[in-house]
Amino acid sequence: MSSSSSNSVPPLLITEALGFSPQLLLDDIINIANAAVTDGVNGLEGFLENWAEQRPDKQDNNHHQEIESGLVAFQTLLEHHTDLAFDFFEAWCLRNIFAIPPDLPIVLPHQENLDLTAKPEKEEELIEEVARLRAEIDSQRRLHLLLTRALRTAKRKRLESERRLERISSLDPHRLDILAKLPAQLLTMHDAVSNLPPMDAATIAAMTQITLSEPGKRQWETSKTGYLNWAVSMLLERARADENARGSATIDGITRNVEEIGKADQLRQAFEITESIAAGLRDVDRGLDSSQMEE
């Protein structure tokens, strides 16, 4: 087959406009024609063989040889005329059907509003811009991946924190309030004890010799009577210590003892604060033990 091309429009433009190559379409048409010729020859061969079998002089083998040679000549003649005819058909289609005059402007739908008069410098700038945008898209893609991983990590940590909060949410907030008040009470006790006057040796000796009325409590902590008994014993101890003193010395000693006893109120206040703190700590310990048993 011979093919001729037109100088009017480049074949690629026609292929782009049609969506397929014209040459492939023509080749398919020619192949269909050749297949029809082959089928016709095969059908004629079957007919002639049946005709030869039905002849009365079957002993003559020259009929089969004549049929084969005749079929070969017939097929060759048909293929020659087919090729010649379709060569003209192919050339005519390429020059007339699949040809566009050069003076006819063609604008494909996807080529509308395109500026084909751009300079090479402008085209290079556009190519660089496209490369930059591709790099930016790639960076955004990687950033999105990192943010997705960070979001998953944050969600996992949030779930862990919520589980921890559920484990400690059984604690009573009232007990936490008591614990928050303990430092202020300790500071108050420290200030009260710091303001107490120093005790002399006689007072310390008298305190060590007092018999406790109740386990865990000193005599001046039990009741008002205990406090008075303790004060009287303190006076007696001071009187025995100063029995050799006379006159104004004795009166001064008694006055000092009375002042000492009067300042003992501060000591009692300090011990009362200490006792309240101890009670608060015991309540907290019991609350913590009960919460652990419930868990």
SULRAUR-V408649 format. One line per field, one symbol per residue. ss: DSSP state (H for helix, E for strand, L for the rest). psi: psi as a letter, one per 40 degrees, with the letter a starting at -180 (. if undefined). burial: + if it has 9 or more other ideal C-beta (glycine too) atoms within 8 Angstrom, else -. A space follows every 50 residues. Layout:
ss->???
psi->???
burial->???
This chain:
ss->LLLLLLLLLLHHHHHHHHLLLHHHHHHHHHHHHHHHHHHHHHHHHHHHHH HHHLLLLLLLLHHHHHHHHHHHHHHHHHHHHHHHHHHHHHHHHHHHHLLL LLLLLLLLHHHLLLLLLLLHHHHHHHHHHHHHHHHHHHHHHHHHHHHHHH HHHHHHHHHHHHHHHHHHLLLLHHHHHHHHHHHHHHHHHHHHHHLLLLLL HHHHHHHHHLLLLELLELHHHHLHHHHHHHHHHHHHHHHHHLLLLLLHHH HHHHHHHHHHHHHHHHHHHHHHHHHHHHHHHHHHHHHHHHHHHHL
psi->iihiiieciiddddddddeihddddddddddddddddddddddddddddd dddeidgeeheddddddddddddddddddddddddddddddddddddfih idehhhhideeifhheeiiddddddddddddddddddddddddddddddd dddddddddddddddddeeeihddddddddedddddddddddddeiiiii ddddddddehhhdiheiideediddddddddddddddddddfdeiibddd ddddddddddddeedddddddddddddddddddddddddddddd.
burial->--------+-+-+++------++-++--++--++--++-++--++--++- -+----------++--+--++--++--++--++--++-++++++----++ ----------------------+--+------------------------ ------------------------++-+--++--++-++--+---+---- -++++++--+-+----++++++---++-+++-+++-+++--+------++ --++--+--++-++-++++++-+++++--++-++--++--+----
